[in-house]
Amino acid sequence: MSVLKTIAVAGSLAVLTLGMSALPAAATAEAVGSAPQSAQECLAYLNSQGYATTPARTDACNSLVHAFCIEILEDSQVASAHAAIACDLARGRDSLANRSRTPAS
């Protein structure tokens, strides 16, 4: 397990155990954005691009940190461009422009 994944898991466990107060102020502000997180949209986008839902991809879409989301998806064989769009959707940064982009394969 890479260092980033270990940190992501530890951070997620801290949030689940201690609530949002376990995160530094910057992470809290980022996690409480204007739009709610939507792991379902992230997974739906990945499915629409031909990727199966796996535990690793579900964890990525539920990640509180965008960079960890992308790294986990890329480690699970998702193309970089698809990972970036899916993680944007997971964080509530929905954009039809993102969905209509056709990344180079």
C-alpha angles and dihedrals in degrees: 000000000000123000092250092053091048090052091046092051092046091049092048091049091049091052092048092047102038104020127233091318087077091069125081114255093256093053091046092052091049094047093049096058126157094269125051121250113261115196088168092062090047092052093042090054091049090049090050088055092053100262119134120231109254132171090254092052091047090051090049093052089049094049116121092212120069095210092053090049091055094044094050092048092048090049088054091056099263113145113252095243092049091047092053093050093045092050091049088054091048091056094049095259091130117171128167085210089062092050094048094050111107106212119208111261 
